[in-house]
Amino acid sequence: MKKVFICSVISAVLIAGMAFAAGTAHQNTGCGLGTLLWENKADDSSVSQALQATTNGTFGNQTFGISTGTSECKQPTRFVKNEKVNQFVAHNMDNIAKDIATGKGESLDTLAELMDVSVDKRPAFYSNLQTNFSHIFTSEKVEAADVIDNILSISF
């Protein structure tokens, strides 16, 4: 009798979950391979969403989808697509800091070029960076990725 009761409760929870979950799989499971594989083959139930989430997590493909804008993922608007920007900033932090502090310089020109800042917008870009130097270089031990994120957050 106890087993019948437990099975009934579990069934009721699953049925209720299916009713409430209808149309929300992508919202609940996010983007990725699991979402693509299971979305048209399943009924949007809790079990289906669990399969989607498990597949996404197992293959670790959401990160790839987010960074490339694939697998029904939307790429962040402030995402630096150019690996050359990452490498350039990492290898030239001191020169970039000096150039941003003065508002001009070769490394700043290179950074603007790598970030696809149009020539007519560069003076404003340089001025904005110079004005916000303390927001870009937040400490002496700031990392290149943080510098890039800080530049993106204030300049675009």
C-alpha positions as CSV (number, residue, x, y, z in Angstrom):
1,M,0.0,0.0,0.0
2,K,2.9,2.3,0.8
3,K,4.5,1.7,-2.6
4,V,1.2,2.5,-4.4
5,F,0.9,5.8,-2.5
6,I,4.5,6.8,-3.3
7,C,4.1,5.9,-7.0
8,S,0.9,7.9,-7.1
9,V,2.6,11.0,-5.5
10,I,5.5,10.7,-7.9
11,S,3.1,10.4,-10.9
12,A,1.1,13.4,-9.8
13,V,4.3,15.5,-9.4
14,L,5.5,14.4,-12.9
15,I,2.2,15.1,-14.5
16,A,1.9,18.5,-12.8
17,G,5.5,19.2,-13.8
18,M,4.7,18.4,-17.4
19,A,1.7,20.8,-17.4
20,F,3.7,23.7,-15.9
21,A,6.7,23.1,-18.0
22,A,5.0,23.2,-21.4
23,G,6.8,25.7,-23.6
24,T,9.5,26.5,-21.1
25,A,12.3,24.0,-21.9
26,H,14.6,26.5,-23.6
27,Q,14.1,28.9,-20.8
28,N,14.8,26.3,-18.2
29,T,17.6,24.3,-19.8
30,G,19.3,27.1,-21.8
31,C,21.1,26.6,-25.0
32,G,23.3,23.9,-26.2
33,L,23.4,20.5,-27.9
34,G,20.9,19.0,-25.5
35,T,18.4,21.7,-26.3
36,L,18.9,21.2,-30.0
37,L,18.7,17.4,-29.8
38,W,15.7,17.0,-27.6
39,E,13.5,20.1,-28.4
40,N,11.5,18.7,-31.3
41,K,11.6,15.1,-30.1
42,A,10.1,15.6,-26.7
43,D,7.0,16.9,-25.1
44,D,8.6,19.6,-22.9
45,S,8.1,17.5,-19.8
46,S,10.3,17.5,-16.8
47,V,12.0,14.3,-18.0
48,S,12.7,15.9,-21.4
49,Q,14.1,19.0,-19.8
50,A,16.3,16.9,-17.5
51,L,17.6,15.1,-20.6
52,Q,18.3,18.4,-22.3
53,A,20.1,19.8,-19.2
54,T,22.1,16.6,-18.7
55,T,23.2,16.6,-22.3
56,N,24.2,20.2,-22.2
57,G,26.1,19.7,-18.9
58,T,27.8,16.4,-19.9
59,F,29.2,17.7,-23.2
60,G,30.1,21.2,-21.8
61,N,28.9,22.7,-25.0
62,Q,27.0,25.7,-23.6
63,T,30.2,27.6,-23.1
64,F,31.1,27.0,-26.7
65,G,27.6,28.0,-27.9
66,I,27.7,31.2,-25.9
67,S,31.1,32.2,-27.1
68,T,30.4,31.5,-30.7
69,G,26.7,32.3,-30.9
70,T,25.8,28.8,-32.0
71,S,23.5,26.0,-30.7
72,E,20.7,28.4,-30.2
73,C,22.8,30.5,-27.8
74,K,23.0,34.2,-28.1
75,Q,26.5,35.7,-28.0
76,P,26.9,38.4,-25.4
77,T,27.0,41.9,-26.9
78,R,30.3,42.8,-25.1
79,F,32.1,39.6,-26.1
80,V,35.6,40.1,-27.6
81,K,35.6,37.8,-30.6
82,N,39.2,38.6,-31.5
83,E,41.7,36.4,-29.7
84,K,44.4,38.9,-30.9
85,V,42.9,41.5,-28.6
86,N,43.2,39.1,-25.7
87,Q,46.8,38.3,-26.5
88,F,47.8,41.9,-27.3
89,V,46.4,43.2,-24.0
90,A,48.0,40.4,-22.0
91,H,51.5,41.1,-23.5
92,N,51.3,44.9,-23.5
93,M,49.6,45.8,-20.3
94,D,52.2,48.4,-19.2
95,N,52.3,50.1,-22.6
96,I,48.5,50.2,-22.8
97,A,48.3,51.7,-19.3
98,K,50.8,54.4,-20.3
99,D,49.0,55.2,-23.5
100,I,45.6,55.3,-21.9
101,A,46.9,57.6,-19.2
102,T,48.2,60.0,-21.9
103,G,45.2,59.5,-24.3
104,K,47.5,58.6,-27.2
105,G,50.2,56.2,-28.3
106,E,51.1,53.3,-30.5
107,S,49.7,50.5,-28.3
108,L,46.4,52.4,-28.0
109,D,46.2,52.7,-31.8
110,T,46.9,49.0,-32.1
111,L,44.2,48.2,-29.5
112,A,41.7,50.4,-31.4
113,E,42.5,48.6,-34.6
114,L,42.2,45.2,-33.1
115,M,38.8,46.2,-31.5
116,D,37.6,47.5,-34.9
117,V,37.1,51.0,-33.6
118,S,36.6,53.1,-36.7
119,V,39.1,55.9,-37.4
120,D,36.6,58.7,-37.0
121,K,35.6,57.4,-33.5
122,R,39.1,56.8,-32.2
123,P,39.6,60.3,-30.6
124,A,36.4,59.9,-28.6
125,F,37.5,56.3,-27.8
126,Y,40.9,57.4,-26.5
127,S,39.4,60.3,-24.5
128,N,36.9,58.0,-22.9
129,L,39.6,55.5,-21.9
130,Q,41.8,58.3,-20.5
131,T,38.9,59.7,-18.5
132,N,38.1,56.3,-17.1
133,F,41.6,55.1,-16.5
134,S,41.0,54.2,-12.8
135,H,37.9,52.1,-13.9
136,I,40.0,50.2,-16.4
137,F,43.1,49.6,-14.4
138,T,41.5,49.0,-11.0
139,S,44.7,47.8,-9.2
140,E,48.3,47.1,-9.9
141,K,47.6,43.4,-10.2
142,V,44.6,43.8,-12.6
143,E,44.5,41.0,-15.2
144,A,44.3,41.4,-18.9
145,A,40.8,39.9,-19.1
146,D,39.5,42.4,-16.5
147,V,41.1,45.3,-18.4
148,I,39.3,44.2,-21.6
149,D,36.0,43.8,-19.8
150,N,36.5,47.2,-18.2
151,I,37.3,48.8,-21.5
152,L,34.2,47.3,-23.1
153,S,32.0,48.3,-20.2
154,I,32.9,52.0,-20.5
155,S,33.6,52.5,-24.2
156,F,30.7,50.9,-26.1
